[in-house]
């Protein structure tokens, strides 16, 4: 099988697995197993990406909707996730999160958004049944909002740390390639140019919106940060763990 045909089959497999969600009739175990397999395939794809494949890779756009209380936390960490996955993104209204970039990067971002949102639901349910929530004198919504922001802050910080480490590794590899006479930065520049050209073709005009929030319950915020630190961004699926973050 030629490389392009094999690549097309991998991408089709990723799309089929990504569609296996609880909302579409799968059990939670089936959806989690599918998400883990998506991560494995994305890892393989990223490691096998060549200059020819990048030239032929298309930019795509996905819209994720979080029309529930999680949207504040997802919006808070969204910029860090975009930087980590090297995508462009914006929001439409209060609930729609739009991701734009090369297809494997967008698939990675979509996968991570679902992993994080699932972990937030699980951790918030645990917090609601715990003594810190039950004993708090603050209004329930203020307590939960503080928990979600703490969760989002910790996830965002972890994504920034992972992104910095990956960029440092890539820069070292590029320097080594340059010393060996290879075009170490050619793929990076080509990718950036392709994304910028694709984004301009959309005709979308973005504006920056600065948001701030007030933490009403520092204890709940701290519990949220602890919960964000437990999300399995670098662990395989196992008992009590969420899917790991695939290496790229």
URPETA-V902880 format. One record per residue. PHI is phi in whole degrees, 0 to 359 (* if undefined). BURIAL is b if it has 24 or more other C-alpha atoms within 12 Angstrom, else e. Layout:
BEGIN
phi=(PHI & PHI)
burial=(BURIAL & BURIAL)
END
This chain:
BEGIN
phi=(* & 287 & 303 & 293 & 294 & 296 & 298 & 297 & 292 & 298 & 296 & 294 & 296 & 299 & 297 & 296 & 292 & 297 & 280 & 274 & 241 & 298 & 298 & 259 & 103 & 278 & 287 & 298 & 296 & 296 & 295 & 293 & 296 & 295 & 297 & 295 & 293 & 304 & 301 & 297 & 293 & 296 & 296 & 299 & 298 & 299 & 285 & 258 & 291 & 242 & 298 & 296 & 296 & 294 & 301 & 267 & 288 & 265 & 277 & 228 & 226 & 232 & 241 & 250 & 248 & 237 & 266 & 205 & 301 & 290 & 299 & 294 & 295 & 296 & 293 & 293 & 264 & 305 & 301 & 294 & 295 & 296 & 296 & 295 & 271 & 61 & 246 & 261 & 195 & 200 & 246 & 236 & 68 & 260 & 243 & 264 & 248 & 257 & 238 & 226 & 166 & 294 & 306 & 295 & 290 & 294 & 297 & 297 & 297 & 296 & 301 & 295 & 301 & 291 & 299 & 293 & 297 & 296 & 296 & 297 & 299 & 295 & 292 & 292 & 297 & 297 & 295 & 300 & 268 & 265 & 293 & 297 & 288 & 292 & 268 & 295 & 269 & 284 & 298 & 308 & 293 & 293 & 296 & 293 & 297 & 295 & 298 & 296 & 293 & 300 & 301 & 295 & 300 & 291 & 298 & 299 & 297 & 293 & 296 & 296 & 296 & 297 & 295 & 296 & 296 & 296 & 295 & 296 & 295 & 296 & 297 & 295 & 294 & 295 & 296 & 296 & 297 & 297 & 295 & 268 & 87 & 267 & 276 & 294 & 259 & 299 & 295 & 298 & 294 & 297 & 296 & 300 & 295 & 296 & 293 & 296 & 295 & 295 & 293 & 298 & 292 & 287 & 72 & 274 & 250 & 257 & 227 & 278 & 242 & 268 & 238 & 222 & 215 & 246 & 276 & 275 & 227 & 293 & 296 & 294 & 300 & 298 & 295 & 295 & 297 & 298 & 295 & 296 & 285 & 271 & 297 & 284 & 283 & 221 & 237 & 291 & 294 & 197 & 297 & 76 & 241 & 269 & 304 & 283 & 277 & 295 & 283 & 246)
burial=(e & e & e & e & e & e & b & e & e & b & b & e & b & b & b & e & b & b & b & b & b & e & e & e & e & e & e & e & e & e & b & b & b & b & b & b & b & b & b & b & b & b & b & e & b & b & e & e & b & e & e & e & b & b & e & e & b & e & b & b & b & b & e & b & b & b & e & e & e & b & b & b & b & b & b & b & b & b & b & b & b & b & b & b & b & b & b & b & b & b & b & e & e & e & e & e & b & b & b & b & b & b & b & b & b & b & b & b & b & b & b & b & b & b & b & b & b & b & b & b & b & b & b & b & e & e & b & b & e & e & e & b & b & e & e & e & e & e & e & e & e & b & b & b & b & b & b & b & b & b & b & b & b & b & b & b & b & b & b & b & e & b & b & e & e & e & e & e & e & e & e & e & e & e & e & e & e & e & e & e & e & e & e & e & e & e & e & e & e & e & b & e & e & b & b & e & e & b & b & e & e & e & e & e & e & e & e & e & e & e & e & e & e & e & e & b & b & b & b & b & b & b & b & b & b & b & b & b & b & b & b & b & b & e & e & e & b & e & e & e & b & b & b & b & b & b & b & b)
END
